[in-house]
Amino acid sequence: MSLKDHVVVSSVIFLVIFVLHGLRLFLGWDVMLGGWEMPMWTSWIVLVLAGYLSYSGFVVTGYLGSK
């Protein structure tokens, strides 16, 4: 697997995480991890970070922002 392929796969994974946390915020889903309920504010942080990492990966590989 080339470096570009690795970055694309990572970007897709971060995009899926971004979408799932966006859905969690929009639909009000609860997340339980070992009996601990994850607060909603953590999804805001993950949403921003995953969105940034996904976008950056696609830009670096040339899938976004190139002409």
C-alpha positions in Angstrom: 0.0 0.0 0.0 1.4 3.3 -1.0 1.5 6.4 1.3 -1.2 8.1 -0.8 -3.5 5.0 -0.4 -2.8 5.0 3.4 -3.8 8.6 3.7 -7.0 8.1 1.7 -8.0 5.2 3.8 -7.3 7.2 7.0 -9.3 10.1 5.6 -12.3 7.9 4.9 -12.1 6.5 8.4 -12.0 10.0 9.9 -14.9 11.0 7.6 -17.0 8.1 8.9 -16.2 9.1 12.5 -17.1 12.7 11.6 -20.5 11.7 10.2 -21.3 9.4 13.1 -20.6 12.1 15.7 -22.6 14.6 13.7 -25.5 12.1 13.7 -25.1 11.6 17.4 -25.3 15.3 18.0 -28.2 15.8 15.7 -30.2 12.8 16.8 -29.3 12.9 20.5 -27.8 9.3 20.6 -26.4 8.2 23.9 -23.0 6.4 24.0 -22.1 4.0 26.8 -18.5 2.8 27.2 -18.1 0.3 29.9 -21.0 1.7 32.0 -19.8 5.3 31.5 -22.0 7.6 29.5 -19.9 9.8 27.1 -21.0 13.5 27.4 -22.3 15.2 24.3 -19.5 17.9 24.5 -16.9 15.3 23.6 -18.7 14.7 20.3 -18.2 18.4 19.4 -14.5 18.0 20.0 -14.3 14.8 18.0 -16.5 16.3 15.2 -14.0 19.2 14.8 -10.9 17.0 15.0 -12.2 14.2 12.7 -13.5 16.7 10.2 -10.2 18.6 10.1 -8.1 15.3 9.8 -10.4 14.0 7.0 -10.4 17.2 5.1 -6.6 17.6 5.4 -6.0 14.1 4.2 -8.1 14.6 1.1 -6.4 17.9 0.4 -2.9 16.4 0.8 -3.7 13.5 -1.6 -5.2 15.9 -4.2 -8.8 14.7 -4.0 -9.9 18.1 -2.7 -8.6 21.6 -3.6 -6.6 20.7 -6.7 -7.4 21.9 -10.2 
